[in-house]
Amino acid sequence: MNGTDVAAETLLKAPFRLPRSFMCGSRFYVQSFSMNTDPASAKHQMIRIIEQQPENSSYDDILRELAFARMIARGLADSDAGRTISHKEMKRVIEFAAKNRLPAIYAGSEFVDADGLMAYAPNIADQFRRAAVFIDKILKGTKPAELPVERPIKFEFVINLKAAKQIGLTIPQWTLMKADRVIK
């Protein structure tokens, strides 16, 4: 297993919400991030992050750390503000659709795994593998700005026959044949 495979495997097992302390490469971060928009506070946060960097950090290394901190701050703020969907909320949406006999197509296979009817979405495992390739390139010295932006390449169509039966829907055989995965 090479470094990219290990990184992909780690990302696949990672929780959707990062804890406030986490590993990145060989460095352990224990930071609290806030979304304070006060310019003085933002400047203070940037200075604190810059001061935490090793003396031999390049300009790009420091910019990457600042961008990473901002990314984590936004993710945590979205999670804290309820702008992400929890497993409980996902189940509530699925149960509502089933109770009202609504055929629903979801934007992720995790909905179908949780008893939703259908999903057509980018393959998450493939997305994590692609992200691992990018991480590997960055750790080997490629500047992030030199990496291309990629769209999802691999999509999956998933059908849950149990959910279809629950709402009285018969899925045609030709549709089942086109599915990447059928849950019985």
LUMKOLLO-552689 format. One record per residue (C-alpha): residue in one letter; chain; residue number from 1; x, y, z. Coordinates in Angstrom, 1 decimal. Example, Ala and Ser with C-alpha at 12.3 -4.5 7.8 and 13.67 -1.06 7.14 Angstrom:
BEGIN
SITE  resn  chain  resi       x       y       z
SITE     a      A     1    12.3    -4.5     7.8
SITE     s      A     2    13.7    -1.1     7.1
//
This chain:
BEGIN
SITE  resn  chain  resi       x       y       z
SITE     m      A     1     0.0     0.0     0.0
SITE     n      A     2     1.5     3.3    -1.0
SITE     g      A     3     1.1     6.7     0.7
SITE     t      A     4    -1.8     7.7    -1.5
SITE     d      A     5    -3.7     4.5    -0.6
SITE     v      A     6    -3.1     5.1     3.1
SITE     a      A     7    -4.3     8.7     2.8
SITE     a      A     8    -7.4     7.6     0.9
SITE     e      A     9    -8.1     4.9     3.5
SITE     t      A    10    -7.7     7.4     6.3
SITE     l      A    11   -10.0     9.9     4.6
SITE     l      A    12   -12.7     7.2     4.0
SITE     k      A    13   -12.7     6.4     7.7
SITE     a      A    14   -12.6    10.0     8.9
SITE     p      A    15   -15.7    11.5    10.6
SITE     f      A    16   -17.5    14.2     8.6
SITE     r      A    17   -16.9    16.7    11.3
SITE     l      A    18   -13.2    17.3    12.3
SITE     p      A    19   -12.5    17.4    16.0
SITE     r      A    20   -11.0    20.6    17.3
SITE     s      A    21    -7.7    18.7    17.7
SITE     f      A    22    -6.4    16.7    14.8
SITE     m      A    23    -3.3    15.4    13.0
SITE     c      A    24    -2.1    16.8     9.7
SITE     g      A    25     1.0    15.1     8.4
SITE     s      A    26     3.4    14.8    11.3
SITE     r      A    27     2.0    17.9    13.1
SITE     f      A    28    -0.7    17.7    15.8
SITE     y      A    29    -3.0    20.7    15.9
SITE     v      A    30    -4.9    21.7    19.0
SITE     q      A    31    -6.6    25.0    18.0
SITE     s      A    32    -9.9    26.6    18.4
SITE     f      A    33   -11.1    28.4    15.3
SITE     s      A    34   -13.6    31.2    15.3
SITE     m      A    35   -15.4    33.0    12.5
SITE     n      A    36   -14.9    36.4    14.1
SITE     t      A    37   -15.1    39.0    11.3
SITE     d      A    38   -13.6    41.8    13.4
SITE     p      A    39   -10.5    42.9    11.4
SITE     a      A    40    -8.4    43.3    14.6
SITE     s      A    41    -9.3    39.8    15.8
SITE     a      A    42    -8.7    38.3    12.3
SITE     k      A    43    -5.3    39.9    12.2
SITE     h      A    44    -4.5    38.5    15.7
SITE     q      A    45    -5.6    35.0    14.6
SITE     m      A    46    -3.4    35.3    11.5
SITE     i      A    47    -0.4    36.4    13.5
SITE     r      A    48    -0.9    33.6    16.0
SITE     i      A    49    -1.0    31.0    13.2
SITE     i      A    50     2.1    32.5    11.5
SITE     e      A    51     4.0    32.5    14.8
SITE     q      A    52     3.3    28.8    15.2
SITE     q      A    53     5.1    28.0    12.0
SITE     p      A    54     8.7    26.6    12.0
SITE     e      A    55    11.4    29.2    11.3
SITE     n      A    56    12.2    27.6     7.9
SITE     s      A    57     8.6    27.8     6.6
SITE     s      A    58     8.3    29.2     3.1
SITE     y      A    59     5.8    31.9     2.1
SITE     d      A    60     3.7    29.1     0.4
SITE     d      A    61     3.8    27.0     3.6
SITE     i      A    62     2.5    29.9     5.6
SITE     l      A    63    -0.3    30.7     3.1
SITE     r      A    64    -1.3    27.0     3.0
SITE     e      A    65    -1.5    27.0     6.9
SITE     l      A    66    -3.6    30.2     6.8
SITE     a      A    67    -5.9    28.7     4.2
SITE     f      A    68    -6.2    25.5     6.1
SITE     a      A    69    -7.1    27.3     9.3
SITE     r      A    70    -9.8    29.3     7.4
SITE     m      A    71   -11.2    26.1     5.8
SITE     i      A    72   -11.4    24.4     9.3
SITE     a      A    73   -13.0    27.5    10.7
SITE     r      A    74   -15.7    27.6     8.0
SITE     g      A    75   -16.4    23.9     8.4
SITE     l      A    76   -16.8    24.1    12.1
SITE     a      A    77   -18.9    27.3    11.9
SITE     d      A    78   -21.2    25.6     9.3
SITE     s      A    79   -21.5    22.6    11.6
SITE     d      A    80   -22.2    24.7    14.7
SITE     a      A    81   -24.8    26.8    12.8
SITE     g      A    82   -26.6    23.7    11.7
SITE     r      A    83   -25.8    24.1     8.0
SITE     t      A    84   -24.8    20.5     7.7
SITE     i      A    85   -27.1    17.5     7.7
SITE     s      A    86   -26.7    15.2    10.6
SITE     h      A    87   -27.5    11.5    10.5
SITE     k      A    88   -30.6    12.2    12.6
SITE     e      A    89   -31.8    14.8    10.1
SITE     m      A    90   -31.1    12.5     7.2
SITE     k      A    91   -33.2     9.8     8.8
SITE     r      A    92   -36.0    12.4     9.4
SITE     v      A    93   -36.0    13.4     5.7
SITE     i      A    94   -36.0     9.7     4.6
SITE     e      A    95   -38.9     8.8     7.0
SITE     f      A    96   -40.9    11.8     5.8
SITE     a      A    97   -40.6    10.7     2.2
SITE     a      A    98   -41.5     7.1     3.0
SITE     k      A    99   -44.4     8.2     5.2
SITE     n      A   100   -45.9    10.3     2.5
SITE     r      A   101   -45.0     7.8    -0.2
SITE     l      A   102   -42.8    10.3    -2.1
SITE     p      A   103   -40.3     8.7    -4.5
SITE     a      A   104   -37.1    10.7    -3.7
SITE     i      A   105   -33.7    10.7    -5.4
SITE     y      A   106   -31.0    11.8    -3.0
SITE     a      A   107   -27.7    13.5    -3.6
SITE     g      A   108   -25.6    10.9    -1.9
SITE     s      A   109   -25.6     7.1    -1.5
SITE     e      A   110   -25.5     7.4     2.2
SITE     f      A   111   -29.2     8.3     2.0
SITE     v      A   112   -29.9     5.1     0.2
SITE     d      A   113   -27.9     3.1     2.7
SITE     a      A   114   -30.1     4.7     5.4
SITE     d      A   115   -33.3     3.4     3.7
SITE     g      A   116   -33.8     6.2     1.1
SITE     l      A   117   -35.1     5.2    -2.4
SITE     m      A   118   -32.4     6.2    -4.9
SITE     a      A   119   -29.3     8.3    -5.3
SITE     y      A   120   -27.3     9.5    -8.3
SITE     a      A   121   -24.2    11.2    -7.1
SITE     p      A   122   -20.4    11.4    -7.3
SITE     n      A   123   -18.8     8.3    -5.8
SITE     i      A   124   -17.5     9.5    -2.5
SITE     a      A   125   -14.8     6.7    -2.2
SITE     d      A   126   -13.4     7.8    -5.6
SITE     q      A   127   -13.5    11.5    -4.5
SITE     f      A   128   -11.4    10.6    -1.4
SITE     r      A   129    -9.0     8.6    -3.5
SITE     r      A   130    -8.6    11.7    -5.8
SITE     a      A   131    -8.1    13.9    -2.8
SITE     a      A   132    -5.4    11.6    -1.5
SITE     v      A   133    -3.6    11.9    -4.8
SITE     f      A   134    -3.6    15.7    -4.4
SITE     i      A   135    -2.5    15.5    -0.8
SITE     d      A   136     0.3    13.2    -1.9
SITE     k      A   137     1.5    15.7    -4.6
SITE     i      A   138     1.3    18.6    -2.1
SITE     l      A   139     3.3    16.7     0.5
SITE     k      A   140     5.9    15.9    -2.2
SITE     g      A   141     6.3    19.7    -2.9
SITE     t      A   142     3.8    20.5    -5.6
SITE     k      A   143     2.3    23.9    -5.1
SITE     p      A   144    -1.5    23.7    -4.6
SITE     a      A   145    -2.0    26.5    -7.2
SITE     e      A   146    -0.3    24.3    -9.8
SITE     l      A   147    -2.8    21.5    -9.4
SITE     p      A   148    -5.8    21.4   -11.7
SITE     v      A   149    -9.4    21.7   -10.5
SITE     e      A   150   -11.2    18.5   -11.1
SITE     r      A   151   -14.8    17.6   -11.4
SITE     p      A   152   -16.1    14.3   -10.2
SITE     i      A   153   -15.4    11.6   -12.8
SITE     k      A   154   -17.1     8.6   -11.3
SITE     f      A   155   -20.8     8.7   -10.4
SITE     e      A   156   -22.9     6.0    -8.9
SITE     f      A   157   -26.6     5.2    -9.2
SITE     v      A   158   -27.9     3.3    -6.2
SITE     i      A   159   -31.4     1.9    -5.7
SITE     n      A   160   -33.0     0.5    -2.5
SITE     l      A   161   -35.7    -2.1    -3.4
SITE     k      A   162   -36.9    -2.3     0.2
SITE     a      A   163   -37.7     1.4     0.1
SITE     a      A   164   -39.4     1.1    -3.3
SITE     k      A   165   -41.6    -1.7    -1.9
SITE     q      A   166   -42.4     0.4     1.2
SITE     i      A   167   -43.9     3.2    -1.0
SITE     g      A   168   -45.5     0.8    -3.5
SITE     l      A   169   -43.2     1.6    -6.3
SITE     t      A   170   -42.1    -1.0    -8.9
SITE     i      A   171   -38.6    -0.3   -10.4
SITE     p      A   172   -38.4    -1.4   -14.1
SITE     q      A   173   -35.8    -4.1   -14.8
SITE     w      A   174   -33.9    -1.9   -17.3
SITE     t      A   175   -33.5     0.7   -14.5
SITE     l      A   176   -32.2    -1.9   -12.1
SITE     m      A   177   -29.7    -3.1   -14.8
SITE     k      A   178   -28.3     0.5   -15.1
SITE     a      A   179   -27.8     0.8   -11.3
SITE     d      A   180   -24.3     0.5    -9.9
SITE     r      A   181   -25.7    -1.0    -6.7
SITE     v      A   182   -29.0    -2.4    -5.7
SITE     i      A   183   -30.0    -2.8    -2.1
SITE     k      A   184   -32.5    -5.7    -1.7
//
